[in-house]
Amino acid sequence: MIFCVFFLEAQPRITIEPKPAEKKVDILVGGDLFTSYIYPDNIKKPVLWPVITAEGNEITRQFPLKNKAGERADHPHHVGIWLNYGDVNGLDFWNNSEAIPSEKADNYGTIFHETVENAESGKGKGKLTTTASWKDNKGNTLLAETSEYTFSVEGKTRIIDRTTILKAVNGIVKITDNKEGMFAIRVTRELELPSSGKVKLTDSHGNVTEVDASDDKVATGDYLSSEGITGSDVWATRAKWMKLSGVMNGENVAVVIFDHPGNAGYPTYWHARGYGLFAANTLGQNVFSKGKEQMNFKIEDGQSATFRYRLAVFSGNPSVEEIEKMAKEFGNKL
């Protein structure tokens, strides 16, 4: 009993701090920023950004919200950690950004933050519940979203559990099989896979220059799937979980995304790229299976669908056994 009391007291406090004037909610671990739920006007969905390790390294790409020397200047819709999709009633929510010209805006959808329903701080764990609306360019709502984020700590590991309920509120919603989805993070340059060829990188002022990637010694990342597949070969494969590991400023870092057994399409296909996009595409199958499989998901009017994901940020490089233990624990959660 004495040990249990000491263990509970040793847990750092996770503080959930809404800042509506800044259009964000800060999540702090022991007083230090871990991540923020942000919903500024210049991005087309709420995201978690930045995401910071226990040792203080920022694993999410800063572009396009900030300038950091040596980062890729591509895919401005890849911001932090997010959940959306490339074909929802024919609208592209995934690729929407400020870079889309106004004459093409009707082809895209936007997810608008609505409310912070709950912000609960605590020892070793904190919870944030939000609502959002998936809308077309004319303001019509297709899906009402409720998302619960649970932030927890295990030693130097920071864990984000996201449960998202999507309800069709204006007729049937068809989520047509598409490559672009669904739960994703865009990581910093250090966690990209080493590559060759030309790549466009920014300087600290946001100026873009083209360099030879083979001369760049910054990228240290590598993937490992639950099926034992590594490197760029993980793209378009199914797996229960995926690890991306590398080194940042001398710190061994690993990001692991877990699919949940209750999700449609489990185990998910992975839209995991060497250039820093790391995504679990729960509802996409056609492209990844080269046409052998297809999932055209739909939510009937007034009905809901639930999706659950875990993303763990390790300060260190966890073993397969450690990840499997965490996967089992997450899989037992409903």
Salt bridges, closest charged atoms under 4 A:
GLU22 OE1 - LYS24 NZ 3.64
ASP26 OD2 - LYS19 NZ 2.87
ASP26 OD1 - LYS24 NZ 3.56
ASP41 OD1 - LYS23 NZ 2.78
GLU55 OE2 - LYS156 NZ 2.48
ASP74 OD1 - ARG61 NH1 3.02
ASP74 OD1 - HIS75 ND1 3.23
ASP74 OD1 - ARG186 NH1 2.79
ASP106 OD2 - LYS138 NZ 3.86
GLU145 OE2 - ARG162 NH2 3.05
ASP161 OD1 - ARG310 NE 2.58
ASP161 OD2 - LYS333 NZ 3.27
GLU180 OE2 - LYS179 NZ 3.17
GLU180 OE1 - HIS271 NE2 3.19
GLU190 OE1 - LYS68 NZ 3.72
GLU192 OE1 - ARG72 NE 2.79
GLU192 OE1 - ARG189 NH1 2.22
ASP216 OD2 - ARG189 NH2 2.34
GLU227 OE2 - LYS240 NZ 3.44
GLU293 OE1 - ARG238 NH2 3.41
GLU300 OE2 - LYS298 NZ 3.86
GLU329 OE1 - ARG310 NH1 2.60
GLU329 OE2 - LYS333 NZ 3.71
